[in-house]
């Protein structure tokens, strides 16, 4: 029989975990978007060295599993750098850079989807590379990029569950903690699954609507 008292008596821990999960999702998504845009623009320059650096960044972080990178950032990076890194900083660093690699590819694909005539016209008007991107290319590309960016942010939220391995008190970590002293793992993890569904189903619906709107346009 289910005994939901383990949930009701520890609901404050669950809500705390929800807030921390959402906080890390927001922070790492914003940082990832900024870094991803920079990396995408690096890959679209005419400087071969800059292009190579951008591509290496993407391939490096996309081909190393997030869990491995998260553990490396928390345990190995402080040894190499000779400094102490908190679990919070390690979590933000790992999730942000990992997400940035995927955001970069979305930005790159979105920018390259714009007809080359747009950039030719901007150059003909005497715009610099920065002006061309800010005033002409990015505003047009952004509409096409919104659906995949929304989808990647949903993935970013799900990726926060890995923060529990370095004891960041996110939703999954709180679930493990509650289950450890209530001995009611079935109720606890069922609740956590329902919480994620309550958060992700509306977000997924919005992402699909955005994608459908883009297809129709």
WOGI-V326359 format. One record per pair of residues at least 12 apart in sequence whose ideal C-beta (glycine too) atoms are under 10 Angstrom apart, sorted by sequence separation. I is the first residue (numbers start at 0). J is the second residue. If there is no record, write none. Layout:
# WOGI-V326359
[[I/J] [I/J]]
This chain:
# WOGI-V326359
[[41/53] [42/54] [72/84] [73/85] [76/88] [77/89] [119/131] [159/171] [160/172] [163/175] [175/187] [40/53] [41/54] [73/86] [76/89] [118/131] [121/134] [122/135] [163/176] [174/187] [175/188] [177/190] [178/191] [38/52] [39/53] [42/56] [72/86] [117/131] [118/132] [121/135] [156/170] [160/174] [173/187] [174/188] [177/191] [38/53] [41/56] [42/57] [73/88] [74/89] [120/135] [121/136] [174/189] [37/53] [38/54] [41/57] [72/88] [73/89] [76/92] [174/190] [175/191] [38/55] [69/86] [72/89] [73/90] [76/93] [118/135] [171/188] [174/191] [38/56] [39/57] [71/89] [72/90] [117/135] [118/136] [173/191] [174/192] [37/56] [38/57] [70/89] [72/91] [73/92] [117/136] [69/89] [72/92] [73/93] [170/190] [171/191] [174/194] [35/56] [68/89] [69/90] [72/93] [170/191] [34/56] [35/57] [38/60] [71/93] [72/94] [110/132] [113/135] [117/139] [69/92] [70/93] [113/136] [117/140] [68/92] [69/93] [72/96] [113/137] [170/194] [171/195] [68/93] [69/94] [72/97] [111/136] [113/138] [114/139] [170/195] [34/60] [67/93] [68/94] [110/136] [113/139] [66/93] [109/136] [110/137] [112/139] [113/140] [65/93] [68/96] [69/97] [109/137] [112/140] [170/198] [65/94] [68/97] [110/139] [111/140] [109/139] [110/140] [113/143] [65/96] [106/137] [109/140] [110/141] [112/143] [160/191] [65/97] [108/140] [109/141] [112/144] [60/93] [64/97] [65/98] [107/140] [109/142] [110/143] [63/97] [106/140] [109/143] [110/144] [60/95] [105/140] [106/141] [108/143] [109/144] [160/195] [60/96] [61/97] [108/144] [109/145] [59/96] [60/97] [63/100] [107/144] [60/98] [62/100] [105/143] [106/144] [109/147] [157/195] [60/99] [61/100] [105/144] [108/147] [109/148] [156/195] [56/96] [60/100] [61/101] [105/145] [59/100] [60/101] [105/146] [106/147] [157/198] [57/99] [58/100] [61/103] [102/144] [105/147] [106/148] [156/198] [157/199] [56/99] [57/100] [60/103] [61/104] [104/147] [105/148] [156/199] [56/100] [57/101] [57/102] [102/147] [105/150] [153/198] [57/103] [101/147] [102/148] [105/151] [153/199] [156/202] [56/103] [57/104] [101/148] [104/151] [54/103] [101/150] [102/151] [153/202] [53/103] [57/107] [101/151] [102/152] [152/202] [153/203] [150/202] [153/205] [54/107] [98/151] [101/154] [102/155] [149/202] [150/203] [153/206] [53/107] [98/152] [101/155] [149/203] [152/206] [151/206] [98/154] [149/205] [150/206] [98/155] [149/206] [150/207] [38/96] [97/155] [148/206] [149/207] [146/205] [147/206] [149/208] [150/209] [35/95] [39/99] [95/155] [98/158] [146/206] [149/209] [150/210] [26/87] [30/91] [34/95] [35/96] [38/99] [42/103] [94/155] [97/158] [145/206] [146/207] [148/209] [149/210] [30/92] [33/95] [34/96] [37/99] [38/100] [41/103] [42/104] [146/208] [147/209] [27/90] [31/94] [32/95] [35/98] [36/99] [39/102] [40/103] [43/106] [146/209] [147/210] [23/87] [26/90] [27/91] [30/94] [31/95] [34/98] [35/99] [38/102] [39/103] [42/106] [43/107] [94/158] [97/161] [145/209] [146/210] [26/91] [27/92] [30/95] [31/96] [34/99] [35/100] [38/103] [39/104] [42/107] [93/158] [94/159] [145/210] [146/211] [27/93] [28/94] [29/95] [30/96] [31/97] [32/98] [33/99] [34/100] [35/101] [36/102] [37/103] [38/104] [39/105] [40/106] [41/107] [146/212] [147/213] [23/90] [27/94] [28/95] [31/98] [32/99] [35/102] [36/103] [39/106] [40/107] [43/110] [94/161] [142/209] [145/212] [146/213] [19/87] [23/91] [26/94] [27/95] [30/98] [31/99] [34/102] [35/103] [38/106] [39/107] [42/110] [43/111] [93/161] [94/162] [145/213] [146/214] [22/91] [26/95] [27/96] [29/98] [30/99] [31/100] [33/102] [34/103] [35/104] [36/105] [37/106] [38/107] [39/108] [42/111] [90/159] [93/162] [144/213] [24/94] [27/97] [28/98] [31/101] [32/102] [35/105] [36/106] [39/109] [40/110] [142/212] [143/213] [19/90] [23/94] [27/98] [28/99] [31/102] [32/103] [35/106] [36/107] [39/110] [90/161] [91/162] [142/213] [23/95] [27/99] [30/102] [31/103] [35/107] [39/111] [90/162] [93/165] [32/105] [89/162] [90/163] [143/216] [24/98] [28/102] [32/106] [36/110] [90/164] [142/216] [43/118] [87/162] [90/165] [86/162] [89/165] [90/166] [91/167] [90/167] [86/164] [87/165] [89/167] [86/165] [90/169] [85/165] [86/166] [87/167] [86/167] [87/168] [85/167] [86/168] [45/128] [44/128] [43/128] [40/128] [40/129] [43/132] [69/158] [73/162] [70/161] [73/164] [74/165] [40/132] [66/158] [69/161] [73/165] [43/136] [65/158] [68/161] [69/162] [72/165] [73/166] [70/164] [73/167] [66/161] [69/164] [70/165] [36/132] [40/136] [65/161] [69/165] [40/137] [64/161] [66/164] [69/167] [36/137] [39/140] [39/144] [35/148] [32/148] [35/151] [32/151] [28/148] [31/151] [32/152] [31/152] [28/151] [29/152] [32/155] [28/152] [31/155] [27/152] [28/153] [25/152] [28/155] [24/152] [27/155] [28/156] [24/153] [27/156] [25/155] [24/155] [25/156] [27/158] [23/155] [24/156] [27/159] [23/156] [24/157] [24/158] [21/156] [23/158] [24/159] [27/162] [20/156] [23/159] [20/157] [22/159] [21/159] [20/159] [23/162] [19/159] [20/160] [20/162] [16/159] [19/162] [23/167] [24/169] [23/169] [16/163] [20/167] [22/169] [19/167] [20/168] [21/169] [19/168] [20/169] [21/170] [19/169] [20/170] [16/167] [18/169] [19/170] [20/171] [16/168] [17/169] [18/170] [20/172] [15/168] [16/169] [17/170] [19/172] [20/173] [15/169] [16/170] [19/173] [15/170] [16/171] [12/168] [14/170] [16/172] [17/173] [13/170] [16/173] [12/170] [15/173] [16/174] [14/173] [12/172] [13/173] [16/176] [12/173] [13/174] [16/177] [11/173] [12/174] [9/173] [12/176] [13/177] [9/174] [12/177] [9/176] [10/177] [9/177] [8/177] [9/178] [6/177] [9/180] [5/177] [9/181] [5/178] [8/181] [9/183] [13/187] [17/191] [20/194] [24/198] [5/180] [6/181] [16/191] [20/195] [5/181] [4/181] [5/182] [6/183] [13/190] [17/194] [21/198] [5/183] [9/187] [13/191] [16/194] [17/195] [20/198] [2/181] [4/183] [5/184] [2/182] [3/183] [5/185] [6/186] [10/190] [14/194] [17/197] [2/183] [5/186] [6/187] [9/190] [13/194] [17/198] [1/183] [4/186] [5/187] [2/185] [3/186] [6/189] [1/185] [2/186] [6/190] [1/186] [5/190] [6/191] [3/189] [3/190] [1/189]]
